[in-house]
């Protein structure tokens, strides 16, 4: 009985103390300040309108459409070579000469024979008494004269062919012989190439045939200067699809007045299919693809809003937005992977940097 009484007195004293403690804790929770929502840092750019083209990217080998292999037309010792590899030559320039002393002597003899026959024929024609000159005799002399003239002309041709002349204007690409070598008929002597215009040969899948027309523009990039864009256009389109590869041949015309490009180079080609003007374009890196849906985020009153969009032409990092976005909206171009609808955002663009969603593509030269 004594223990029970003590317990009741202790409980009566402890109860007010516990009540005060709980009351104080509730008041502290009610007066605590609410936690501020978390803002996601993003970069934005104003959506603008511009032009964009559609390209098909492939590779090509550059070829010189005008080139010539100079061969010997006569046999003989090469006396002198007047050009070296890399030199510019014009049509008609002397490249080399072959010893033609024997042909020259033959030509001299042929000329003399022609002169003798002509003199004899003239003497017989001047005889007034036709009884001393038969028609058969005159006919034989005339045939001998024709044969002598042919022999003279052939000797003259051999002498002329001993002088090796450039058949085209261009650059001497290869010299196959040296002075003192013995040349035989049809031996290769020199290779000349004109690189003021080059051809790019590409083979495209048959599905692309309907997209190409003559005169269509293309852009060429080479390893010589990957940043230099060179204009080209479609010169010829083969009407035949190769059955083994399923491709067709396309020839591009590439102006090369400074001859910076060389035949045999490997080049990257961008064929321009079409251009759309005054359309909305944005960086492709700003587009999110999820479950076969493309979307973007825009900022509206410091909150992110998802926009489902339809894409059109793509050119590098620029893509056309067909629907779902309007010019002038504030587009998120960095940090969009962390966003969801109505998320609070913190725009961290540099205050002195004016950003736009469309970036111009460098022009081809």
C-alpha positions in Angstrom: 0.0 0.0 0.0 2.8 2.3 0.8 4.5 1.7 -2.7 1.2 2.2 -4.5 0.7 5.6 -2.9 4.2 6.7 -3.8 3.7 5.8 -7.5 0.5 7.8 -7.7 2.1 10.9 -6.2 5.1 10.6 -8.6 2.8 10.3 -11.6 0.8 13.4 -10.6 4.0 15.4 -10.5 5.4 14.1 -13.8 2.3 14.6 -15.9 2.4 18.4 -15.9 6.0 18.4 -16.9 5.4 16.1 -20.0 2.5 18.1 -21.1 4.5 21.3 -21.1 7.3 19.6 -23.1 4.9 18.3 -25.8 3.2 21.7 -26.0 6.6 23.5 -26.6 7.6 21.1 -29.3 4.3 21.6 -31.2 4.8 25.4 -31.1 8.3 25.1 -32.5 7.1 23.0 -35.5 4.3 25.5 -36.2 6.7 28.5 -36.2 9.5 26.8 -38.3 10.0 28.5 -41.8 9.0 26.2 -44.8 12.0 24.9 -46.9 12.5 26.7 -50.3 11.9 24.6 -53.5 15.1 23.4 -55.5 15.7 25.2 -58.8 17.5 23.3 -61.6 20.2 25.3 -63.5 19.7 25.6 -67.3 20.9 27.6 -70.3 18.3 29.0 -72.7 18.1 30.7 -76.1 15.5 32.5 -78.0 13.8 30.5 -80.7 14.3 32.2 -84.1 13.3 31.5 -87.7 15.9 30.8 -90.5 16.8 28.7 -93.5 17.8 25.0 -93.4 18.8 22.4 -96.0 18.6 18.6 -96.1 21.8 16.8 -97.0 22.9 13.3 -97.9 26.4 12.5 -96.7 28.7 10.2 -98.6 32.3 9.9 -99.9 33.9 10.4 -103.3 37.2 10.0 -105.1 38.4 13.0 -107.1 39.3 12.5 -110.7 40.7 14.7 -113.4 38.3 14.7 -116.4 41.1 16.0 -118.8 44.3 14.0 -118.8 46.6 12.6 -121.5 49.3 10.0 -121.7 52.0 11.1 -124.2 53.5 8.3 -126.1 56.3 8.0 -128.7 55.2 7.7 -132.3 58.6 6.9 -133.6 61.7 4.9 -132.6 64.9 6.7 -131.7 67.3 8.0 -129.0 65.8 10.7 -126.7 68.1 13.7 -127.2 66.7 16.2 -124.7 63.8 16.5 -122.2 62.6 20.1 -121.6 60.1 19.6 -118.8 60.0 18.1 -115.3 57.2 16.7 -113.1 55.1 19.4 -111.6 55.7 22.0 -114.3 52.8 23.7 -116.0 52.7 23.1 -119.8 50.5 24.5 -122.5 49.1 22.7 -125.5 51.7 22.7 -128.2 54.7 23.1 -125.9 57.8 21.0 -126.7 58.3 18.3 -124.1 61.3 16.3 -125.6 62.9 15.5 -128.9 64.1 12.2 -130.4 67.1 11.8 -132.7 65.6 12.1 -136.2 68.8 12.4 -138.3 67.9 9.2 -140.3 64.4 10.4 -140.9 65.7 13.8 -142.0 68.0 12.2 -144.6 65.1 10.1 -145.9 63.0 13.3 -146.2 65.7 15.0 -148.1 66.0 12.1 -150.6 62.2 12.0 -150.9 62.1 15.7 -151.7 64.8 15.3 -154.4 63.0 12.4 -156.0 59.8 14.4 -156.2 61.6 17.3 -157.8 63.2 15.0 -160.4 59.9 13.4 -161.4 58.1 16.8 -161.5 60.9 18.1 -163.8 60.7 15.1 -166.1 56.9 15.3 -166.2 57.1 19.0 -167.1 59.6 18.3 -169.9 57.5 15.7 -171.5 54.4 17.9 -171.3 56.2 20.7 -173.1 57.1 18.5 -176.1 55.0 19.8 -179.0 55.2 16.6 -181.1 52.9 14.2 -179.3 54.3 11.3 -181.5 57.4 11.3 -179.3 55.4 11.0 -176.0 52.9 8.3 -175.3 49.9 8.7 -173.0 51.1 5.6 -171.1 54.5 7.2 -170.4 52.9 10.3 -169.0 50.5 8.3 -166.8 53.4 6.2 -165.3 55.2 9.4 -164.5 52.2 10.9 -162.8 51.8 7.7 -160.7 55.5 7.8 -159.8 55.0 11.4 -158.7 52.1 10.5 -156.4 54.1 7.7 -154.8 57.2 10.0 -154.4 55.0 12.7 -152.7 53.5 10.1 -150.3 57.0 8.9 -149.4 58.1 12.5 -148.9 55.1 13.3 -146.7 55.6 10.1 -144.6 59.2 11.1 -144.0 58.1 14.6 -143.0 55.6 13.1 -140.6 58.3 11.0 -139.0 60.5 14.0 -138.6 57.6 16.0 -137.0 56.8 13.1 -134.7 60.4 13.1 -133.4 59.4 16.4 -131.5 57.2 15.4 -128.6 54.5 18.0 -128.2 52.0 18.5 -125.3 48.5 17.5 -126.6 46.7 19.4 -123.8 47.3 22.2 -121.3 47.9 21.1 -117.7 50.5 19.9 -115.2 53.1 17.3 -116.0 52.2 14.5 -113.6 54.7 11.8 -114.5 57.9 11.6 -116.6 58.5 8.0 -117.6 61.8 8.4 -119.5 65.2 10.1 -119.2 67.5 11.7 -121.8 69.5 9.0 -123.6 66.9 6.3 -123.3 65.8 4.5 -126.5 62.2 5.2 -127.3 60.1 2.7 -129.2 56.7 3.4 -130.9 53.9 3.7 -128.4 56.2 3.8 -125.3 54.7 6.0 -122.6 56.8 9.2 -122.1 54.8 11.7 -120.0 51.4 12.0 -118.2 49.7 15.4 -118.3 46.7 16.2 -116.1 44.5 19.3 -116.1 43.2 19.9 -112.6 41.4 23.3 -113.1 38.2 21.3 -112.8 37.8 17.9 -111.0 35.1 15.3 -111.0 33.9 13.6 -107.8 32.6 10.1 -108.4 30.0 8.9 -105.9 27.8 5.8 -105.8 24.5 6.3 -104.1 21.8 3.8 -103.1 19.0 3.4 -105.6 16.5 4.9 -103.0 18.2 8.3 -103.5 17.7 8.4 -107.3 14.4 10.3 -107.0 16.1 13.0 -104.9 18.8 14.0 -107.5 18.7 16.3 -110.5 21.4 17.7 -112.7 22.7 21.0 -111.4 21.9 20.1 -107.8 24.4 21.6 -105.4 26.8 19.7 -103.2 29.6 20.5 -100.7 33.1 18.9 -100.7 35.4 18.5 -97.7 38.8 16.9 -97.9 41.4 15.9 -95.3 43.7 18.7 -96.7 41.5 21.2 -94.9 38.5 19.7 -93.2 37.1 23.1 -92.4 37.2 24.3 -96.0 33.9 23.7 -97.8 34.1 23.6 -101.6 31.1 24.0 -103.8 30.2 21.4 -106.4 27.2 20.4 -108.4 25.8 17.3 -110.0 27.1 17.0 -113.6 25.8 13.6 -114.6 23.5 10.9 -113.2 23.8 7.4 -114.5 20.4 6.0 -115.6 21.5 2.5 -114.7 21.5 0.9 -111.2 24.4 -1.6 -110.8 22.7 -5.0 -109.9 25.6 -6.2 -107.8 25.7 -3.2 -105.4 22.3 -1.7 -105.8 23.9 1.7 -106.4 24.0 4.2 -109.3 26.9 6.5 -110.3 26.8 10.2 -109.9 29.5 12.6 -111.3 30.0 15.9 -109.5 31.7 18.9 -111.1 34.2 20.7 -108.8 35.7 24.0 -109.8 39.4 24.0 -108.8 40.9 27.2 -110.3 43.7 27.4 -107.6 44.3 23.7 -108.0 44.4 23.2 -104.2 42.5 19.9 -104.7 44.4 17.0 -106.4 43.2 14.1 -108.5 43.1 10.9 -106.4 42.1 12.7 -103.2 39.4 11.1 -101.0 36.6 13.6 -100.1 33.5 13.8 -97.9 30.5 14.9 -99.9 27.2 16.5 -98.7 24.6 16.5 -101.3 21.9 19.1 -100.8 18.4 17.7 -101.5 16.4 20.8 -100.7 16.2 24.1 -98.7 13.4 25.4 -96.6 13.3 29.1 -95.8 11.9 31.1 -92.9 11.3 28.1 -90.7 11.9 27.5 -87.0 15.3 25.8 -86.4 16.8 24.8 -83.1 20.0 22.9 -81.9 19.4 19.2 -82.3 21.2 18.7 -79.0 18.2 20.4 -77.3 15.8 17.7 -78.5 14.9 14.8 -76.2 13.9 11.5 -77.7 11.8 9.2 -75.4 9.6 6.3 -76.5 9.7 7.4 -80.2 8.6 10.9 -79.2 10.6 14.1 -79.6 10.2 16.9 -77.2 11.8 20.2 -76.0 11.6 22.2 -72.8 10.8 25.9 -72.8 10.9 28.3 -69.8 7.6 30.0 -68.9 7.6 32.1 -65.7 10.7 30.4 -64.2 9.1 27.0 -64.7 9.9 24.3 -67.3 7.2 23.2 -69.8 7.6 20.2 -72.1 6.6 20.6 -75.7 6.1 17.6 -78.0 7.5 18.6 -81.4 7.7 17.2 -85.0 11.0 17.4 -86.7 11.8 18.2 -90.3 15.1 18.8 -92.1 18.3 18.3 -90.2 21.6 20.0 -91.1 24.5 19.3 -88.7 23.4 20.3 -85.2 20.5 22.3 -86.5 17.0 20.8 -87.0 13.7 22.1 -88.3 10.7 22.2 -86.0 7.6 21.6 -88.0 5.2 21.9 -85.2 5.0 22.3 -81.4 7.2 25.4 -81.0 6.9 29.1 -81.8 9.4 31.8 -82.6 10.4 34.0 -79.6 10.0 31.3 -76.9 12.7 30.7 -74.4 14.2 27.3 -75.3 16.3 25.2 -72.9 19.5 24.2 -74.7 21.4 22.8 -71.8 20.3 21.0 -68.7 17.0 19.7 -70.2 17.9 16.1 -69.3 17.2 16.9 -65.6 13.8 18.6 -66.2 10.2 17.6 -65.9 7.0 19.6 -66.4 6.6 22.5 -64.0 10.1 22.1 -62.6 11.6 25.3 -61.2 14.6 26.5 -63.2 17.5 28.8 -62.7 18.7 30.4 -66.0 22.5 30.8 -65.8 23.2 32.4 -69.2 26.0 35.0 -69.2 24.3 38.4 -68.9 26.5 39.9 -71.7 25.9 37.0 -74.1 23.0 37.2 -76.5 22.1 33.6 -77.4 19.8 32.4 -80.2 18.6 28.9 -80.9 19.6 29.0 -84.5 23.3 29.1 -85.5 24.4 29.9 -89.1 26.2 27.2 -91.1 29.5 28.2 -92.7 29.1 28.9 -96.4 30.9 26.8 -99.0 33.7 28.6 -100.9 
